[in-house]
Amino acid sequence: MGRRPRLPALAPWLGRAEKAFLVALAAWAVSGPLEVAAVTRLVLSLALVATGGWVALKWLRRAIRRAIWRLRNRLLVAYLFIAVVPTLLIAVFAYLGGIFLTAQIAVYLVSTEFERRLEELESAAAGLAGLAPREREQAWQRIRTLFGEGRPELQVLVRERGEIVFRSPADLETPPGRHAETRGAVVRQGHLHLWAHATDGQREVTLLAPLTRGFLAALAPGIGEVVIVDIGEEAVPMRLYSGGQGSSGRRASLAPPRHRLDVALTWGVPIPVAVWEAPGRNASGLLAVRFRPSTVLDVVARPQAQGANLLYWLYLIAGAFLAVEAISLYIGVSITRTITSAFEALYEGTERIRRGDFSHRIEVRGQDQMATVSESFNRMTENLERLLEVAKEKERMQAELEIAREVQRQLYPRSVPRLPTLELVAQCRPARMVSGDYYDYQAVGDSSAVLAIGDVAGKGISAALLMATLQAALRTHVRACLERAAGDVDVVSTSRVVTELNQQLYADTAPEKYATFYFGVYDEPRSVLTYTNAGHLPPLVVRRGKVLTLEVNGMVVGAFPAARYSESRLELEPGDLLVCYTDGVTETENEYGELFGEQRLIELLLRHAHRPPERVLAAVVEAVEAWTRSPELQDDLTLLVARRV
């Protein structure tokens, strides 16, 4: 059966978003030829747009992360949002606020003057309404002279009890109804007028002032164009008169821009506009001003006696702000370059360290915190370089210690003497790589064995070397004794062996080097153990539920050349358990500083005395480890266990 071909794996960059987009694109593309329902096509289109936006957003995030990976770019983005964006927002706010303020000022100037003209017209109408008929003509001529100069002819209509008693010009038509007492703008025959309608009893006076471009421009000279336009829902024609006396027909032109921001603006205020032909009806008009901010500032800040100019001071303040901003930008760029250059140096240094070049040093510039960090980095690399050398030296020493450990392991006896009445087992657990404890046993002939255990002062290599010297010296002296006695173990004196061993160690080692030592010879035919204990912890013999403590026959070996040692004998009975140990058993402390102690060891031996020697040894080691609750031993632990069968 043939093997099924495997589909090629998708590119690593195809995630869930890309897969969803491809599925939506395929479904949308297939839906066209299949002529699916419009609703289904719409749903597929929305799914395509949604998954496409998901992919675009995901790729945009990746691009942003890639772009701001460098610290310099991150700082630039931070400055952009911290300094540039708020500055731009403040500038835009100030510009828009200035535009709004100038617009309000322009409209205020125009509307205030417009209202003042209306008040004059209203006062004139009220004055005519209160005059007697004989005084009306003279007052009218005076009003025309004061109010109508520079505009089209001022028009008046006076009625008493509904009858027209005076009007000018003569063809001025009367409204189809009665208007209420008012003032403002009115549209008559499609043209705009200022008007005031006043009453005094049965007398009504209406004054009309046709509006021209020149009249509107004169409301606020120099600002710009002023117009009134219809903004109501029902369109009402509102045209200005194009002619008139004097300069009434001139149109105010918009001043040229002084800079790019000096744009043309249009602002206005709504005003009611009465309809002459329809009393009681008002249209909606807008008194609009088309101006430039510079012209408004010129009007507001016209030079006074000292020649002060508001625009000049505004430019001066803006220039000062720009200068401060430029200085701030320079300081920010300088600080940024200092930070980024120091960071780049640190990054380069870390890369060199990652490649193993610990000799690289960073150039320290300035006296700021970045310089302190650079100095710390240089000190760190120096320390790392030294630590690397120490680590290499330690690694070399570790290798040598491993070799020493293996050599020491080879020094311990490899085989147990096979005696019918004696079972032997021993173990040494070094606290470090190598141990200063020593144990030994070897067969002497076919019916005897020698036993030894020692504890060299100190730990580590020096103790291990002295331990090796002790073992070599012991075996040499035992062999020499046997040769002198022609192989007769009965004449081997433990005290003599220990005495010679003491003299040799004293002669061959430093004065501060010594060891506790226990040496014994077991004679199987007589079941007698002859031993010499040179300052070692007394071995224990468990016999029928009791514990016997062996004697100490002298001081430590290697300390004094004239030291003398005696020997002792003990007959081992069947079932006796002999336990020799070092201080790594009894002097081990727990977390509260309490010693394991000899009494706990005795109780432990009494509980396990019936078990085989190897089980007894394992029980003691486990109890000591449980007592310390630590994976590491505090001292070398050595046990030698023998049972008389």
C-alpha positions in Angstrom: 0.0 0.0 0.0 1.5 3.3 -1.1 2.3 6.1 1.3 -0.1 9.0 1.4 1.6 12.2 0.1 1.9 14.9 2.8 0.6 18.4 2.2 3.3 21.1 2.4 3.4 22.8 5.7 2.1 26.3 5.9 4.6 29.1 6.3 5.6 29.9 9.9 4.0 33.4 9.6 0.5 32.0 9.0 -1.2 32.3 12.3 -4.9 32.1 13.2 -5.6 35.5 11.8 -4.0 34.8 8.5 -5.7 31.4 8.2 -9.1 32.9 9.0 -8.5 35.7 6.4 -7.6 33.1 3.7 -10.7 31.0 4.5 -12.9 34.1 4.3 -11.3 35.2 1.1 -11.7 31.8 -0.5 -15.4 31.7 0.6 -16.0 35.2 -0.7 -14.3 34.4 -4.0 -16.3 31.2 -4.5 -19.6 32.8 -3.6 -19.4 35.0 -6.8 -19.6 32.2 -9.4 -22.1 30.2 -7.3 -24.5 33.2 -7.2 -25.4 32.8 -3.6 -28.0 34.9 -1.8 -27.4 38.6 -1.3 -27.5 38.2 2.5 -24.9 35.4 2.3 -22.7 37.5 0.1 -23.0 40.4 2.5 -22.1 38.2 5.5 -19.1 36.8 3.6 -18.0 40.4 2.7 -18.3 41.5 6.4 -16.3 38.4 7.5 -13.6 39.2 4.9 -13.4 42.8 6.1 -13.2 41.7 9.7 -10.5 39.1 9.2 -8.6 41.5 6.9 -8.7 44.1 9.6 -7.5 41.6 12.1 -4.6 40.6 10.0 -3.7 44.3 9.3 -3.9 45.1 13.0 -1.7 42.1 13.8 0.9 43.1 11.2 0.8 46.7 12.3 1.6 45.7 15.9 4.5 43.6 14.6 5.8 46.5 12.6 5.5 48.9 15.5 7.3 46.4 17.8 10.0 45.9 15.2 10.3 49.7 14.7 10.6 50.6 18.4 12.9 47.7 19.4 15.8 50.0 19.6 16.0 52.3 22.7 16.5 55.3 20.6 13.3 54.7 18.7 11.5 54.1 21.9 12.7 57.4 23.3 11.8 59.2 20.2 8.3 57.8 20.4 8.1 58.7 24.1 9.2 62.3 23.3 6.7 62.4 20.5 3.8 61.6 22.8 5.2 63.5 25.8 6.5 66.7 24.2 5.6 67.0 20.5 2.0 65.9 20.6 1.1 68.1 23.6 2.9 71.0 22.0 1.1 70.5 18.7 -2.2 70.2 20.6 -1.5 73.4 22.5 -0.5 75.2 19.3 -3.7 73.9 17.5 -5.8 74.9 20.5 -4.1 78.3 20.6 -4.7 78.8 16.9 -8.3 77.7 17.0 -8.9 79.7 20.1 -7.3 82.7 18.4 -9.5 82.2 15.3 -12.6 81.9 17.5 -11.7 85.0 19.5 -11.0 87.1 16.4 -14.2 85.9 14.9 -16.1 86.9 17.9 -14.4 90.2 18.0 -15.1 90.8 14.3 -18.8 90.0 14.8 -19.0 92.0 18.0 -17.6 95.1 16.2 -19.9 94.8 13.3 -23.0 93.9 15.3 -22.4 96.7 17.9 -22.1 99.3 15.2 -25.1 97.8 13.4 -27.1 98.1 16.7 -25.9 101.6 17.2 -27.1 102.6 13.8 -30.5 101.1 14.6 -30.7 103.0 17.9 -30.0 106.3 15.9 -32.7 105.4 13.5 -35.1 104.5 16.3 -34.4 107.8 18.1 -35.0 109.7 14.9 -38.3 107.9 14.3 -39.4 108.5 17.8 -38.5 112.2 17.5 -40.5 112.6 14.3 -43.5 110.9 15.9 -43.5 113.3 18.8 -43.3 116.5 16.7 -46.1 118.7 15.5 -46.9 118.8 11.8 -45.4 122.3 11.3 -42.1 121.2 12.8 -41.9 117.9 10.9 -40.5 119.2 7.6 -37.6 121.0 9.2 -36.8 118.1 11.5 -36.9 115.7 8.5 -34.4 117.8 6.6 -32.1 117.8 9.6 -32.4 114.0 10.0 -31.6 113.5 6.3 -28.5 115.7 6.6 -27.2 113.9 9.7 -28.2 110.3 9.0 -28.4 110.0 5.3 -25.0 111.2 4.3 -23.0 108.6 2.3 -26.0 106.3 1.8 -29.0 106.0 -0.6 -31.8 108.4 0.1 -33.4 108.0 3.6 -37.1 107.1 3.3 -39.9 108.1 5.7 -43.6 107.3 6.0 -45.8 109.1 8.5 -49.4 108.1 9.1 -52.1 109.5 11.4 -55.2 107.6 12.1 -54.3 105.3 9.2 -53.9 108.2 6.7 -50.6 109.0 5.1 -49.7 112.6 6.1 -46.1 112.6 5.0 -43.7 110.4 3.0 -40.5 110.7 1.1 -40.0 109.7 -1.6 -43.4 110.2 -3.0 -43.7 106.7 -4.5 -43.0 104.9 -1.2 -45.8 102.4 -0.9 -47.5 101.6 2.3 -47.4 98.2 3.9 -50.6 96.1 3.5 -51.0 96.0 7.3 -49.8 97.6 10.5 -46.4 96.8 11.9 -45.7 96.7 15.6 -43.3 99.3 17.1 -39.8 97.8 16.3 -36.4 98.3 14.8 -34.0 96.2 12.9 -33.7 94.9 9.3 -36.5 94.6 6.9 -36.7 93.3 3.4 -38.9 95.4 0.9 -39.3 94.3 -2.6 -36.4 91.9 -2.2 -34.0 94.6 -0.9 -32.6 95.0 2.6 -33.2 98.1 4.7 -32.6 99.3 8.2 -35.8 100.5 9.6 -37.4 101.8 12.7 -41.2 102.0 13.4 -42.3 104.3 16.2 -45.9 105.3 17.3 -47.2 108.2 19.3 -50.8 107.9 20.0 -52.5 107.7 16.5 -49.4 108.8 14.7 -47.0 106.2 13.2 -43.5 107.0 11.8 -41.5 104.5 9.7 -37.9 105.3 8.7 -36.1 103.2 6.1 -32.4 103.2 5.3 -31.6 101.1 2.2 -28.6 98.9 2.9 -25.6 99.0 0.5 -22.2 97.3 0.6 -20.6 100.6 1.5 -22.9 101.0 4.4 -22.1 97.5 5.7 -18.4 98.0 5.1 -18.5 101.3 7.1 -19.8 99.4 10.2 -16.3 98.2 10.9 -13.8 99.7 8.4 -10.8 97.6 7.6 -12.1 94.3 8.9 -13.4 92.8 5.6 -16.6 92.1 3.8 -20.0 92.4 5.7 -23.1 90.8 4.2 -26.6 89.8 5.4 -27.8 86.4 4.0 -31.0 84.4 4.4 -30.6 81.3 6.7 -34.3 80.6 7.2 -36.2 77.5 6.0 -38.3 79.6 3.6 -36.2 81.4 1.1 -36.6 85.2 1.2 -34.7 87.3 -1.3 -32.3 89.6 0.6 -30.4 91.8 -1.8 -28.3 94.9 -1.1 -28.6 98.2 -3.0 -25.8 98.7 -5.5 -26.1 102.5 -5.8 -26.2 105.5 -3.6 -24.6 108.8 -2.8 -21.0 109.3 -2.1 -19.1 106.1 -1.5 -22.1 104.0 -0.7 -21.6 101.7 -3.6 -18.0 100.7 -2.8 -17.4 97.2 -1.8 -15.0 96.4 0.9 -12.3 94.0 -0.3 -10.7 91.3 1.7 -7.1 92.1 2.6 -4.4 89.8 1.2 -3.0 87.1 3.6 0.2 88.0 5.6 1.2 84.4 6.1 -0.1 80.9 5.4 -2.1 80.7 8.6 -3.8 84.1 7.9 -6.8 82.4 6.2 -10.1 83.9 5.2 -12.8 83.2 7.7 -16.6 83.8 7.7 -18.5 84.3 11.0 -21.8 85.8 11.8 -24.6 86.4 14.2 -28.3 85.7 13.5 -30.7 88.7 13.2 -34.4 88.8 12.6 -35.5 90.3 9.3 -39.0 91.7 9.0 -40.9 91.4 5.7 -42.4 94.7 4.6 -45.1 93.1 2.5 -46.2 90.8 5.4 -46.6 92.5 8.7 -46.0 90.2 11.6 -43.8 87.8 9.6 -40.0 87.6 10.3 -37.4 85.9 8.2 -34.1 84.6 9.6 -31.0 86.4 8.5 -27.3 86.2 9.3 -25.1 89.3 9.7 -21.9 87.6 8.4 -18.4 89.0 8.3 -15.7 87.6 6.0 -12.3 88.6 7.4 -8.7 87.6 8.1 -7.4 87.3 11.7 -4.7 89.9 10.9 -7.2 92.5 10.0 -9.1 92.0 13.2 -5.9 92.3 15.2 -5.0 95.5 13.3 -8.4 97.0 14.1 -8.2 96.0 17.8 -4.6 97.0 18.2 -4.4 100.2 16.3 -1.2 102.1 17.2 -1.8 104.4 20.2 0.3 107.3 21.4 3.3 105.2 22.2 3.0 103.2 19.1 2.1 99.9 20.8 1.1 97.1 18.5 -0.6 93.9 19.9 0.3 91.9 16.9 3.9 92.8 17.3 3.9 91.7 21.0 2.1 88.4 20.0 4.8 87.7 17.4 7.4 88.5 20.0 5.9 86.2 22.6 5.5 83.5 19.9 9.2 83.9 18.9 10.2 83.6 22.6 8.2 80.4 22.9 9.8 79.0 19.7 13.3 79.9 21.1 12.5 78.1 24.3 11.2 75.1 22.4 14.3 75.0 20.2 16.5 75.1 23.3 14.4 72.3 24.9 14.6 70.3 21.7 18.4 70.7 21.6 18.7 69.6 25.3 16.3 66.7 24.8 18.3 65.5 21.7 21.6 65.8 23.6 20.2 63.9 26.6 18.7 61.3 24.2 22.0 60.9 22.4 23.9 60.5 25.7 21.4 57.8 26.9 21.3 55.9 23.6 25.0 56.0 23.0 25.6 54.7 26.5 23.0 52.0 26.0 24.4 51.1 22.7 27.8 50.7 24.3 26.2 48.5 27.0 24.5 46.4 24.4 27.7 46.0 22.4 29.4 45.0 25.7 26.8 42.4 26.6 27.0 41.0 23.1 30.8 40.7 23.4 30.4 39.0 26.7 27.8 36.7 25.3 30.4 35.7 22.6 32.9 35.1 25.4 35.0 38.2 25.1 35.5 39.3 28.7 38.3 41.7 27.9 36.0 44.3 26.3 35.6 47.6 28.2 33.1 50.4 27.7 34.3 53.9 27.2 33.1 56.0 30.1 32.0 59.5 29.3 30.7 62.2 31.7 29.9 61.9 35.4 26.2 61.1 35.4 24.4 57.9 36.3 25.0 56.3 32.8 28.7 56.8 33.4 28.4 55.1 36.7 26.5 52.2 35.1 29.3 52.0 32.4 31.9 51.9 35.2 29.9 49.2 37.0 29.7 47.3 33.7 33.5 47.5 33.3 34.0 46.3 36.9 31.5 43.5 36.3 33.4 42.3 33.2 36.7 42.5 35.2 35.1 40.4 38.0 33.6 38.0 35.4 37.0 37.6 33.8 38.6 36.9 37.2 35.7 34.6 38.1 36.1 32.8 34.8 39.7 32.2 35.6 38.7 31.0 39.1 36.0 28.8 37.6 38.5 27.3 35.2 40.9 26.7 38.1 38.1 25.3 40.1 37.1 23.1 37.3 40.7 21.9 37.0 40.8 21.2 40.7 37.4 19.5 40.5 38.8 17.2 37.9 41.8 16.6 40.1 39.6 15.9 43.1 37.6 13.5 41.0 40.8 11.7 40.2 41.8 11.9 43.9 38.4 10.5 44.9 38.8 7.7 42.5 42.3 7.0 43.8 41.1 7.0 47.4 38.3 4.7 46.6 40.8 2.3 45.3 42.7 2.5 48.6 39.8 1.0 50.5 39.8 -2.8 50.8 38.2 -4.4 47.8 37.4 -7.8 49.4 36.1 -8.8 52.8 38.1 -11.5 54.7 36.2 -14.8 54.5 36.2 -16.1 58.1 33.6 -18.7 59.1 32.8 -16.9 62.4 33.0 -13.2 61.4 30.9 -11.1 59.2 32.4 -7.7 58.2 30.9 -4.7 56.4 32.2 -1.0 56.3 31.3 2.2 54.6 32.8 5.7 54.3 30.7 8.7 53.4 32.9 11.7 52.7 31.6 15.2 53.5 33.5 16.5 50.5 35.0 15.0 47.4 37.6 13.2 49.4 37.6 11.9 53.0 40.0 12.1 55.9 38.4 9.0 57.5 40.0 5.6 57.1 39.0 2.0 57.5 40.7 -1.2 56.6 40.5 -4.9 57.0 42.5 -7.7 55.5 42.9 -11.4 56.1 46.0 -12.7 57.9 46.5 -16.3 57.0 43.4 -18.5 57.0 42.1 -17.9 60.5 42.8 -14.3 61.4 42.0 -10.7 60.2 43.1 -7.2 61.1 40.7 -4.4 61.5 41.4 -0.7 61.5 39.6 2.6 61.5 40.9 6.1 61.8 40.0 9.8 61.6 42.5 12.3 60.3 42.4 15.8 61.7 40.9 18.2 59.1 39.0 17.6 55.8 39.7 17.8 52.2 42.9 17.0 50.2 45.4 17.3 53.1 43.3 14.9 55.3 43.0 12.5 52.3 46.8 12.6 51.8 47.4 11.8 55.4 44.8 9.1 55.3 46.7 7.5 52.3 49.9 7.8 54.3 48.3 6.1 57.3 47.0 3.2 55.2 50.3 2.7 53.5 52.2 2.8 56.8 49.8 0.4 58.5 50.0 -2.2 55.8 53.8 -1.9 55.7 54.1 -2.3 59.5 51.6 -5.3 59.5 53.6 -6.9 56.7 56.9 -6.3 58.5 55.5 -7.8 61.7 54.3 -10.9 60.0 57.7 -11.3 58.3 59.5 -11.0 61.6 57.1 -13.5 63.2 57.4 -15.8 60.2 53.6 -15.5 59.6 52.5 -16.3 63.1 49.7 -13.9 63.9 49.9 -14.7 67.6 53.1 -12.7 67.9 51.7 -9.6 66.1 51.5 -6.8 68.7 48.9 -4.2 68.1 50.6 -1.8 70.5 53.9 -2.2 68.7 52.3 -1.6 65.3 50.6 1.6 66.6 53.8 2.8 68.3 55.8 2.4 65.1 53.0 4.0 63.1 53.0 7.0 65.4 56.7 7.5 65.1 56.6 7.3 61.3 53.7 9.7 61.0 55.4 12.2 63.3 58.6 12.0 61.2 56.9 12.2 57.8 54.1 14.8 58.4 53.7 18.3 59.7 53.5 18.8 63.5 49.8 19.8 63.4 48.8 16.7 61.5 47.6 13.8 63.6 44.9 11.1 63.5 42.8 9.1 65.9 43.3 5.4 65.2 41.9 2.0 66.2 43.7 -1.2 65.3 42.7 -4.7 66.2 43.6 -8.3 65.3 40.9 -11.0 65.4 42.1 -14.5 66.1 39.3 -16.8 64.9 40.4 -20.1 66.7 40.2 -18.4 70.1 37.6 -15.8 69.1 39.8 -13.2 70.7 40.0 -9.6 69.6 43.3 -7.9 70.4 43.2 -4.1 69.9 44.9 -0.8 70.5 42.8 2.4 70.6 45.0 5.5 69.9 42.6 8.3 70.9 39.8 7.1 68.8 36.1 7.0 69.8 35.6 3.8 71.8 34.0 1.1 69.6 30.8 -0.5 70.9 30.0 -4.2 71.4 26.3 -5.2 71.6 25.9 -8.4 73.6 22.6 -9.9 74.7 20.8 -6.5 74.9 23.6 -4.7 76.5 26.3 -2.4 75.1 30.0 -2.7 76.1 32.4 0.2 75.5 36.0 -0.8 74.5 39.0 0.8 76.2 41.2 3.6 75.0 44.9 2.6 75.1 46.7 5.9 74.3 46.7 9.3 72.6 46.4 10.1 68.9 49.1 9.1 66.5 51.4 11.5 64.8 51.4 14.2 67.5 54.1 13.0 69.9 57.0 10.7 69.0 57.5 9.3 72.5 53.9 8.3 73.0 53.4 4.8 74.4 50.4 2.5 73.7 49.0 -0.6 75.4 46.7 -3.2 74.0 43.6 -4.9 75.2 41.9 -8.2 74.6 38.2 -9.1 74.3 36.7 -12.5 73.7 33.8 -12.2 71.2 30.8 -14.4 71.9 28.5 -15.7 69.2 25.9 -13.0 68.3 28.2 -10.1 69.5 28.0 -7.0 67.3 31.1 -4.9 67.1 30.6 -1.3 65.8 33.5 1.0 65.1 32.6 4.6 64.0 34.1 8.1 63.6 32.8 11.4 65.0 30.8 12.0 61.8 28.2 9.8 63.4 27.9 11.1 67.0 28.9 14.7 66.6 26.5 15.5 63.8 24.1 18.4 64.6 20.5 19.0 63.7 18.9 22.3 62.9 18.7 23.3 66.6 22.4 22.6 67.2 21.8 19.3 69.1 24.3 16.5 68.7 23.2 13.0 67.5 25.3 11.7 70.5 26.5 8.3 71.6 23.3 7.5 73.5 21.2 7.7 70.4 23.6 5.5 68.6 23.5 2.9 71.4 19.7 3.0 71.4 19.7 2.6 67.6 22.1 -0.4 67.8 20.0 -2.1 70.4 16.9 -1.9 68.2 18.8 -3.3 65.2 21.3 -5.6 66.8 19.5 -8.7 65.6 19.7 -7.7 61.9 22.5 -8.4 59.5 25.6 -6.1 59.7 24.8 -4.4 56.4 21.3 -3.6 57.6 22.6 -2.2 60.9 25.1 0.0 59.0 22.3 1.3 56.6 20.0 2.0 59.6 22.7 4.1 61.3 23.4 6.1 58.1 19.7 6.7 57.5 19.3 7.9 61.1 22.2 10.4 60.9 20.8 11.8 57.6 17.3 12.1 59.1 18.8 13.9 62.1 20.6 16.5 60.0 17.8 17.0 57.4 20.4 18.1 54.9 21.6 16.5 51.7 25.2 17.2 52.7 27.1 15.7 55.6 28.7 17.9 58.2 31.7 15.6 58.6 33.1 12.4 57.2 31.0 9.5 58.3 32.7 6.1 58.6 31.3 2.8 60.0 32.8 -0.6 60.4 30.4 -3.3 61.6 31.5 -6.9 62.5 29.3 -9.8 63.9 30.6 -12.9 65.6 28.6 -15.7 64.1 
